[in-house]
Amino acid sequence: MQSRSESRAKKKKRLRWWHWVLYSVLGVAVIALCFTAWYVYSGFQQLDDMSKPSDESRFSQFTEDPEVAPPEWTGTERVNILLMGGDDRGLKEGEVARSDSMMVASFDPVTKDAHLFSVLRDTYAPIPGHGSSRINAAITMGGPELAMKTIGNMTGLDIQYYVYVDFQGFIKLVDAIGGVDFYVEKDMNYSSKADKNQYDIHLEKGQQHLDGEKALMYVRFRHDAMSDFTRTERQRAFLKAVADKLQSGWNIVRLPDILSKVTPYIETNLQPNDMLKLASLGFKSHQAGSAQLPPMNLLKDMKVGGDSVLGITNEEKLKDYVQEVLGKDETETPSSSASASPSAADSE
């Protein structure tokens, strides 16, 4: 039979064991809470750093113009973001490069549909306050807000935000997510002594792992029969692959680290709260379609001042085309879309 002292000793031992378990659980909880707080804070800080103050912005020479100021997004209506890529090499202080690539990402918060439009950079269009010119020149005349207004007028869309990234930022982003497995549809080769062969392109046809340098080669290549037309198709396809990779579990965890690598090369008018709302919307959305703007049937070859440009044959039809694309979901199968819509007999 146990003595009273032995019984008390066992109770104290069990009590000490439960204390150890409780303190361990609390310790893990505190560590997890601290990590979560650090994760959110780090991500928030990186997002905040993307919105550059005027003395750090590459667009500091442009003054705000109320006539081209972007509309406010309340979070309930469609939101459109102009994505621009530029080559900042060799620029003098105060100079801004023409946007080498332009895309509009459009999200519907109700249907959770996302659409991606690529804009042909040689499109000849009216630029508010500056007559007409190639659409990629708008950013050099009035900064990103004028580029947003110009493309918004052409497409009939309210463009609330822009994101600008240079070549190095693109390379850093792809490397930060561990590269992308992608199928290169043909051999791609191009050399240029003008930039000391720094951005030569050499890719072989086939499935391969593209790091940042090779990914830039892929999205820049346009030395084939269809030139910029096929290049914009490649850019849309590759951007979708990047988005899919960013949504993978590990990259979500690594988001603050990824953002820290690309932040120095990105500028945007998005504020951190807007970014968080858009990120939430983006993860809930699926890419319902993509298209080139203007489409081939609304283009015509033109000569302006001896230069070849792409003219728009009918501006209203272009806006109608944009709405037509936004109203479709390319991921729906014919059977599912047919069952979702009433038949002719049902409508009688």
C-alpha positions as CSV (number, residue, x, y, z in Angstrom):
1,M,0.0,0.0,0.0
2,Q,1.3,3.5,-1.0
3,S,2.3,5.8,1.7
4,R,0.8,9.3,1.9
5,S,4.2,10.9,1.0
6,E,4.6,8.7,-2.1
7,S,1.1,9.7,-3.3
8,R,1.9,13.4,-2.8
9,A,5.2,12.9,-4.8
10,K,3.4,11.3,-7.7
11,K,0.8,14.1,-7.8
12,K,3.5,16.8,-7.8
13,K,5.3,14.9,-10.6
14,R,2.0,14.8,-12.7
15,L,1.5,18.5,-12.0
16,R,5.0,19.3,-13.1
17,W,4.4,17.3,-16.3
18,W,1.2,19.2,-17.1
19,H,2.9,22.4,-16.4
20,W,5.6,21.5,-18.9
21,V,3.0,20.5,-21.5
22,L,1.0,23.8,-20.9
23,Y,4.2,25.9,-21.1
24,S,5.3,24.1,-24.3
25,V,1.9,24.6,-26.0
26,L,1.9,28.3,-24.9
27,G,5.4,28.7,-26.1
28,V,4.6,27.2,-29.6
29,A,1.5,29.4,-29.7
30,V,3.5,32.5,-28.9
31,I,6.1,31.6,-31.5
32,A,3.4,31.0,-34.1
33,L,1.7,34.3,-33.3
34,C,5.0,36.1,-33.5
35,F,5.8,34.5,-36.8
36,T,2.4,35.3,-38.2
37,A,2.7,38.9,-37.0
38,W,6.2,39.2,-38.6
39,Y,4.9,37.6,-41.8
40,V,2.0,40.0,-42.1
41,Y,4.2,43.0,-41.1
42,S,7.0,42.0,-43.6
43,G,4.6,41.5,-46.4
44,F,2.8,44.8,-45.6
45,Q,6.1,46.7,-45.5
46,Q,7.2,45.2,-48.9
47,L,3.8,46.2,-50.4
48,D,4.1,49.7,-49.0
49,D,7.6,50.1,-50.4
50,M,6.3,49.4,-54.0
51,S,4.4,52.8,-53.8
52,K,7.5,55.0,-54.2
53,P,7.6,58.6,-52.8
54,S,8.1,61.3,-55.5
55,D,11.8,61.7,-54.7
56,E,12.4,58.0,-55.4
57,S,10.1,57.5,-58.4
58,R,11.3,57.2,-62.0
59,F,8.1,59.3,-62.8
60,S,8.8,62.2,-60.5
61,Q,9.0,64.7,-63.3
62,F,5.3,64.3,-64.1
63,T,2.8,66.5,-62.2
64,E,-0.6,65.2,-61.2
65,D,-3.3,66.1,-63.8
66,P,-6.9,65.9,-62.5
67,E,-8.1,65.2,-66.1
68,V,-6.2,61.9,-66.3
69,A,-6.5,60.9,-62.6
70,P,-7.6,57.3,-62.2
71,P,-11.1,56.5,-60.9
72,E,-11.4,55.2,-57.4
73,W,-12.1,51.5,-56.8
74,T,-14.6,50.8,-54.0
75,G,-14.1,47.0,-54.0
76,T,-17.5,46.1,-55.4
77,E,-17.2,47.0,-59.1
78,R,-14.8,45.6,-61.8
79,V,-11.2,46.5,-61.2
80,N,-8.7,47.0,-64.0
81,I,-4.9,47.1,-63.6
82,L,-2.5,48.2,-66.3
83,L,0.7,46.1,-66.2
84,M,3.7,47.7,-68.0
85,G,7.2,46.4,-68.6
86,G,10.0,48.7,-69.7
87,D,13.6,48.7,-70.6
88,D,15.4,51.3,-68.3
89,R,18.9,50.6,-69.7
90,G,20.9,53.5,-70.9
91,L,18.4,56.2,-69.8
92,K,19.6,59.6,-68.7
93,E,18.2,61.2,-65.5
94,G,14.6,62.3,-66.0
95,E,14.1,60.1,-69.1
96,V,11.4,57.4,-69.2
97,A,11.4,54.5,-71.5
98,R,8.4,53.6,-73.7
99,S,6.5,50.7,-72.3
100,D,7.9,47.6,-74.0
101,S,4.9,45.5,-73.0
102,M,1.4,46.5,-71.8
103,M,-1.3,44.3,-70.4
104,V,-4.6,45.0,-68.7
105,A,-5.7,42.6,-66.0
106,S,-9.4,42.8,-65.3
107,F,-11.2,41.2,-62.3
108,D,-14.9,40.9,-61.6
109,P,-15.4,40.7,-57.8
110,V,-18.9,39.2,-58.3
111,T,-18.3,36.4,-60.8
112,K,-14.6,35.9,-59.7
113,D,-13.7,35.9,-63.4
114,A,-10.3,37.3,-64.4
115,H,-9.4,38.4,-68.0
116,L,-6.0,39.4,-69.4
117,F,-5.6,41.7,-72.4
118,S,-2.3,42.4,-74.1
119,V,-2.1,45.7,-75.9
120,L,-0.1,46.0,-79.1
121,R,2.6,48.6,-78.4
122,D,2.5,50.0,-82.0
123,T,-1.2,50.8,-81.9
124,Y,-1.8,54.4,-83.1
125,A,-4.2,56.0,-80.7
126,P,-5.2,59.5,-79.3
127,I,-3.2,60.4,-76.3
128,P,-5.1,63.1,-74.2
129,G,-3.4,66.5,-74.5
130,H,-0.8,65.2,-77.0
131,G,-2.5,64.3,-80.2
132,S,-2.1,60.8,-81.6
133,S,0.9,58.6,-81.4
134,R,2.0,55.0,-80.7
135,I,0.2,54.0,-77.5
136,N,3.4,52.9,-75.8
137,A,4.6,56.5,-75.9
138,A,1.9,57.8,-73.6
139,I,4.0,56.9,-70.5
140,T,6.9,59.2,-71.8
141,M,4.5,62.1,-72.2
142,G,2.6,62.1,-68.9
143,G,3.7,59.1,-66.9
144,P,1.7,56.0,-65.9
145,E,-1.6,57.9,-65.3
146,L,-1.6,59.2,-68.8
147,A,-0.9,55.7,-70.1
148,M,-3.8,54.4,-68.0
149,K,-6.2,57.1,-69.4
150,T,-5.1,56.5,-73.0
151,I,-5.6,52.7,-72.8
152,G,-8.8,53.2,-70.8
153,N,-10.2,55.5,-73.5
154,M,-9.3,53.0,-76.2
155,T,-10.8,50.0,-74.4
156,G,-13.8,51.7,-72.7
157,L,-12.5,50.4,-69.3
158,D,-12.0,52.4,-66.1
159,I,-8.4,51.6,-65.2
160,Q,-7.8,52.2,-61.6
161,Y,-4.3,51.0,-61.0
162,Y,-0.9,50.5,-62.7
163,V,2.1,48.3,-62.0
164,Y,5.4,49.1,-63.7
165,V,8.3,46.7,-63.7
166,D,11.6,46.9,-65.5
167,F,13.6,44.0,-67.1
168,Q,15.6,43.3,-63.9
169,G,12.4,43.1,-61.8
170,F,11.0,40.5,-64.1
171,I,14.1,38.4,-63.9
172,K,14.1,38.7,-60.1
173,L,10.5,37.7,-59.8
174,V,10.9,34.5,-61.9
175,D,14.0,33.6,-60.0
176,A,12.3,34.3,-56.6
177,I,9.5,31.8,-57.3
178,G,12.0,29.1,-58.3
179,G,11.6,29.5,-62.1
180,V,8.8,28.1,-64.3
181,D,8.5,24.8,-66.1
182,F,7.3,25.9,-69.6
183,Y,7.0,24.6,-73.1
184,V,9.0,26.7,-75.7
185,E,7.2,26.2,-79.0
186,K,10.2,26.7,-81.3
187,D,13.9,27.5,-81.4
188,M,14.4,31.2,-80.7
189,N,17.7,33.0,-81.6
190,Y,18.5,36.7,-81.8
191,S,21.7,38.6,-81.3
192,S,22.3,42.4,-81.0
193,K,25.6,44.2,-80.7
194,A,23.8,47.4,-80.0
195,D,23.3,46.4,-76.3
196,K,26.7,44.5,-76.2
197,N,24.9,41.2,-76.5
198,Q,23.6,41.6,-73.0
199,Y,20.1,40.6,-74.0
200,D,20.7,38.1,-76.8
201,I,18.1,35.3,-77.1
202,H,19.0,31.7,-77.4
203,L,16.3,29.1,-76.5
204,E,15.6,25.6,-77.8
205,K,12.2,24.2,-78.6
206,G,10.7,21.8,-76.0
207,Q,9.6,21.6,-72.4
208,Q,12.2,23.1,-70.1
209,H,12.8,25.0,-66.8
210,L,13.0,28.7,-67.4
211,D,14.9,30.8,-64.9
212,G,14.6,34.6,-64.9
213,E,17.1,35.2,-67.7
214,K,15.6,32.6,-70.0
215,A,12.0,33.7,-69.2
216,L,12.9,37.3,-70.2
217,M,14.3,35.9,-73.5
218,Y,11.0,34.0,-74.1
219,V,8.7,37.0,-73.5
220,R,10.8,39.4,-75.4
221,F,11.3,37.4,-78.6
222,R,9.4,38.8,-81.6
223,H,11.7,38.0,-84.5
224,D,9.3,35.9,-86.5
225,A,6.7,36.3,-89.2
226,M,4.0,37.7,-86.8
227,S,6.4,39.8,-84.7
228,D,4.5,41.5,-81.8
229,F,1.3,39.6,-82.4
230,T,2.8,36.2,-81.4
231,R,4.9,37.9,-78.7
232,T,1.8,39.2,-76.9
233,E,0.3,35.7,-77.0
234,R,3.5,34.3,-75.4
235,Q,3.5,37.0,-72.7
236,R,-0.1,36.2,-71.7
237,A,0.6,32.4,-71.6
238,F,3.7,32.9,-69.5
239,L,2.1,35.4,-67.1
240,K,-0.6,32.8,-66.4
241,A,2.1,30.2,-65.6
242,V,3.8,32.7,-63.2
243,A,0.4,33.4,-61.5
244,D,-0.1,29.6,-61.1
245,K,3.3,29.2,-59.6
246,L,2.7,32.1,-57.2
247,Q,-0.5,30.5,-55.9
248,S,1.4,27.3,-54.9
249,G,1.5,26.7,-51.1
250,W,5.2,27.2,-50.7
251,N,5.4,30.4,-52.6
252,I,2.5,31.8,-50.5
253,V,4.5,31.1,-47.4
254,R,7.6,32.7,-49.0
255,L,5.7,35.8,-50.2
256,P,7.5,38.4,-48.0
257,D,10.9,37.0,-49.3
258,I,9.7,37.1,-52.9
259,L,8.4,40.7,-52.5
260,S,11.7,41.8,-51.0
261,K,13.5,40.7,-54.1
262,V,11.3,42.5,-56.6
263,T,10.2,45.6,-54.7
264,P,13.2,47.8,-55.8
265,Y,12.2,47.3,-59.4
266,I,8.5,47.9,-59.2
267,E,6.4,51.0,-59.1
268,T,2.6,51.2,-58.6
269,N,-0.2,53.5,-57.4
270,L,-1.7,50.6,-55.4
271,Q,-1.7,51.2,-51.7
272,P,-1.1,48.2,-49.3
273,N,-4.7,47.9,-48.4
274,D,-5.7,47.8,-52.1
275,M,-3.0,45.2,-52.7
276,L,-4.3,42.9,-50.0
277,K,-7.9,43.2,-51.3
278,L,-6.7,42.5,-54.8
279,A,-4.6,39.6,-53.6
280,S,-7.7,38.1,-51.9
281,L,-9.7,38.6,-55.0
282,G,-7.0,37.2,-57.2
283,F,-6.7,33.9,-55.3
284,K,-10.5,33.5,-55.4
285,S,-10.6,34.2,-59.2
286,H,-9.8,32.1,-62.2
287,Q,-8.6,33.2,-65.6
288,A,-11.7,33.1,-67.7
289,G,-10.1,34.4,-70.9
290,S,-7.4,36.5,-72.6
291,A,-7.2,38.4,-75.8
292,Q,-5.0,40.7,-77.9
293,L,-6.0,44.4,-78.3
294,P,-6.8,45.5,-80.9
295,P,-7.9,42.2,-82.5
296,M,-6.7,41.4,-86.0
297,N,-10.0,42.2,-87.7
298,L,-10.0,45.8,-86.3
299,L,-6.4,46.6,-87.4
300,K,-5.0,48.3,-90.4
301,D,-1.4,49.1,-91.4
302,M,-0.6,52.8,-91.5
303,K,2.3,55.2,-92.2
304,V,2.7,58.2,-90.0
305,G,5.7,60.4,-90.6
306,G,7.4,57.6,-92.5
307,D,6.9,55.1,-89.6
308,S,4.8,52.0,-89.7
309,V,2.0,51.9,-87.1
310,L,-1.1,49.9,-86.4
311,G,-4.4,51.8,-86.9
312,I,-7.8,51.0,-85.4
313,T,-10.5,50.6,-88.1
314,N,-13.5,51.2,-85.7
315,E,-13.0,52.4,-82.2
316,E,-16.6,51.6,-81.0
317,K,-16.4,48.1,-82.3
318,L,-13.1,47.7,-80.3
319,K,-14.9,48.7,-77.1
320,D,-17.7,46.2,-78.0
321,Y,-15.1,43.5,-78.5
322,V,-13.7,44.1,-75.0
323,Q,-17.1,43.7,-73.4
324,E,-17.7,40.6,-75.5
325,V,-14.5,39.0,-74.2
326,L,-15.3,40.0,-70.6
327,G,-18.7,38.4,-70.9
328,K,-17.2,35.0,-71.8
329,D,-15.6,32.2,-69.8
330,E,-13.2,30.2,-72.0
331,T,-12.9,27.5,-69.3
332,E,-16.5,26.5,-69.6
333,T,-17.2,23.4,-71.8
334,P,-19.9,23.7,-74.5
335,S,-22.1,21.2,-72.6
336,S,-21.9,23.1,-69.3
337,S,-22.5,26.5,-71.0
338,A,-25.4,25.0,-72.9
339,S,-27.0,23.6,-69.8
340,A,-26.5,26.9,-68.0
341,S,-28.4,28.9,-70.7
342,P,-32.0,28.5,-71.8
343,S,-32.7,26.8,-75.1
344,A,-34.6,28.5,-77.9
345,A,-37.6,26.3,-77.1
346,D,-37.5,27.2,-73.4
347,S,-37.5,30.9,-74.2
348,E,-40.6,30.7,-76.4
